[in-house]
Amino acid sequence: MISIALATYNGEEFLREQLDSVLNQTFQDFEIIVCDDCSKDQTLAILEEYKKRDERISVYKNDCKLGFIKNFEKAIRYCKGEYIALCDQDDRWVPEHLSILLNIIGDKPIACGNARFIDRYGNDLRSTLIDRDHLVLPIMSGTDLLYRLFFYRNTFQGASMLINRKFLEVALPIPEVAKYHDLWLSILSCMYGGLAFTSEIVNEYRQHGNNYSNSSEKGTNRYKHFCYTLLINVYSDYRMDIINELLSGRFVFPDKNIELIKIFKEKLINARSIFGRFWNIPFLVAHLKKIYC
């Protein structure tokens, strides 16, 4: 069985459409675990309506607001399946979402698919995560992918993931400093053997309101974007916080993986200053294919 973890908060506008897409899956052996984070609109009423129609749906109401990541984490902890799929309240799944990911996960901690961007009305924006991020297929394996995740960006969307339960026993709790749950899961999976990825579309990623900031636009000038990446070195406090969490002693990693993370930490410290960013350029150029391909 697959457990579907859905975190909701004031999601009345698109929730029905998402629930319908989940219930319309070609793979039907699943449960839906919903945790609502004190919604003030009709979200709970919609959830109760669907719960009455399908006994596979369980709804939990938070007594106080937990925030996005901790609400997702709570939903995951209620899941009983061998695999857990993360579900956002405002997207749409393609009918083969679960079957595609289940077919590729194998012995990997995570399987992830591609997503196409749609607007708030469900119209195709003719761009995908692969287009936006210049992802070259097949993706790199294991720790090679960490270069991209730490020094460029994360292409692997939580709502397009299927996760092995045994991996989640290690990955949870998600540290508050991680900021993005999907980045945390992607990085940790690479530390433990990598992730399986397919270019097949499994999710329709809705762009609206606060989550729309040209994020769906195709990268039209690859060279210009790469030069910009070199100059800023993608320094961020939360990436450094993730590194510190990985090195905290909470996890058991191969020695070579720990040494790699220590190198990344040094480069991120350098990226705090303009001089340090230029000092990093030889490292970034040497690992160009791992970072940007």
N, C-alpha and C positions, 0 to 999 in steps of 0.2 A: 504493500500500500504506500501511496505517496500522500504526505500531509502538505496542505497548502496554507501558508501563514500569511494572513492579510491584516495589515495594520490600518485602521481608519481614524480619521479626524475631519469632521465637517466635509464629508465627501459626497453629499447627496447628488451633486450635479452629474457625476459620471459613474456612480457606484453600480447602478442597475446594469449598465452596459458592460462593465467589467465582470460582474457576477454571472451574467448571461454567457459571456465568452468562456468563463471557467467551467460552467456547467455543461457547455457544448463541446468539451474535449473528446477526442477520439479515444483516449485512455480514460476509463471511468472508475478505476479502483483508487479512489482518493477520499480524503476528508478535508473540510475547510475549517480552519481555526481562525476566528476573527477576534482581535482585541481592539476595542474602541476607546480612544483616549479623550473621553469627556466631550464628545461632540455636542454642539449646541443647535444643530440643524436637524433635518429628518433622517440622518444617517442610521440611527438606531432603529427607527420605525421600518426603514427599508430592510435592514438586516433581519429583523424579527419576521417580516413578511416572507423573506426567502427561507429563513430557518423553518417556518411552518410548512413550506413547500418541499423541502429536501432535508431529510434527517441527517445527512452527512455534514451539515453546517452547525457549528457550535459558536456561540457568541459570548464573549466575556467583556464586562464593562469595568473600566478602571475607576477606582474611588477618587483618585487624584490624577492630574495630568503628568504623564511620564516623559513625554517628548518622543520624537519619531523613532530613534534608535532603540531606546529601552522598551517602547511599546512593541516594536517588532520582536525584540528579544523575548518579551513575555509571551507573545504568540507562539514563537518557536518552542518555548519550554512546554507548552501544552500539546505539542504535536507528538503523535504516536508512530508515524510511519518510518520506514527504513530510509526514505529520502524526504527532504523538505524542499518545497518550491516557494520562493518568496513572491508576493503578489502586491502590486501597488493599486490603490483604489481608483486611480483615474486613467489607467492604461486599458488596452484590450489584448487578450491573448489570441493567437491564431489557433484553430482547432487542434493542430498537431503539436502544440507547445510541449506538453508533457511527454508524448511519445518520442519526439525528436531528442529531447534531452536525456531521457531514460536510455535510449539506444546508444548514446555516445559516452556516457559517464564511466563505464568500465570500473577500473580500480582507482580512479582519480577522486580527490576530495570534492571537486565541483565540476559540473558541466554547465557551459554557458552558450547561449545562442546570440544571434544578431537581432537588432531591433530596427524597425523603420519608424521614422518620425511622422506623426500626424498632428493636425491642428486641433483646436478645441472642438471643432465640429466633426472630426473623424476623417478629414480629407488628407490624402497622402501628400506629404511634403517632398517626396521624391529624393529622400536622403536617408541614409542609415548610419548606425554607429561606426561601421567600418569606413564609410565615406568620410565622415566627419574627422575621424582620428587617423586617417591614412594607414590603417592597419593592413600589413602585408601577410597574406596567408601562404602556407600554414603558419600558425603562431609558433613562437619559440617555446621550448619546453623548460620546465623546472625553474631554476634560479635565473636563467638568462632573461626571463620575462620580468624579473624584478627591476632591471635597469630601466625599462619603459615605465613601470609603475611609480618608481621614485623620481625619475628625472624627466618624464614627459607627462603622461596622463593615464587615467584608468578608462579603458574601453568597456570593461566588463560590468554590465548593469545588474544590480541585485534582482530586479524583476524579471531578468532573463536567465536566472540561475536555478539549477537543481543541485542540492547539497546532500552529501552523505551524512547521515546522523552521527556516525562515529567521529567524523571531523568536527562537527558542531560541539561535541563533548569537550573538545580541546579549545575551539575558537571562542566559546562563550565563557564568561561574559565579555561582550564587546566593550573595550575600554572607552570611556567617555571622551578621551582625547582623540579618538580615531576620527571623529567628525562624520565620516562617510562609512556606513556599514559595508557597502560593496567593495570599497577599496581595502578595508581591513581584511575581509574574507578572501579577496583576490591575492593579496600579499601573503597571507598566512598559508593559503593553499600552495603557493609557489615554494614556500619554505618546506612544505611537506610533500613535494612531488609534482606540483604543477596542476593545471586544470585542462579539461577537455573543452574545445571550442569548435563551433560550427558556424559557417557563414549563412546558414539557413535562418530565415526570419522566424522568430518564435514569439515576438512581442511587438505591439504597436505602441510606441512611446509618445504619449500625448504632450504637446507643448502648449502651455497656457499660463496666464498669470505670472506668478513668481518663478516658475521653472522655465520660462522662455526668455533667453537672452542670446539669440543667434546660435544657440547650442545645436540646432539642427542643420545649420548651413554647411555645405560641402567646403572642404579646404581647397581653395582654387589656386593658391600660390604656395606650393609645398616648400620651395627653397626659402622664400621669405619667412615662412612660419618656422622653419628649422633654425634659421639665423636668430630669430627672436628667442627661441627656446634656449639656444646656446648662451645668449646674453643674460637671460634672467635666471637660468639654471634651476627654475621651478622650486625655489626655496619656499618653504611654508612651515609654520610652527607645528601643524598637525602631522606632517610627514616626520619631522624630528621626534615628535611625541610617540609616533608609531615605532620608530627605531628604538627608542628608549624602552618601550614596552616589550619589544622582541628580545632585548638584551637584559631584561629585568630578572631572569632566572625562572620565570613562570613556565617556559617552554623548554623542551629538549630537542635541539637541532643538531645536525651534523656540524663538526667543527668548521668545515669549509664554508658552510652557510653563515655561521656566526662571523667569520673573518670578512666575508663579503659585506655583511651589514655594517661592520665597523668601518670599512672603507667608505660606504655610502654616508655614514655619519660624518666622517671627516669632510667629504665633499659638500654636504649640506651646511656644515659649519662654515666652510669657505664661502658658500653662496650668500652669506649674510652681508658681505661687503662687495663693492664693485671690483676691487683688486682681486678678491678671492674668486669671484666669478670668472675673471680672465684666467686665473691660475687653474681653474677647473677645465678649461677648454680642451687641452690635450687629452685629458681623460675622456671627455664627452666625445671627441672626434674618434678616439681609439675604439670606442664602443658604440659608434654611430648606428650600426645595424641592429644592435640590441635595444637601443633607446628609441629609435625612430622608425623601425620597420616591423 
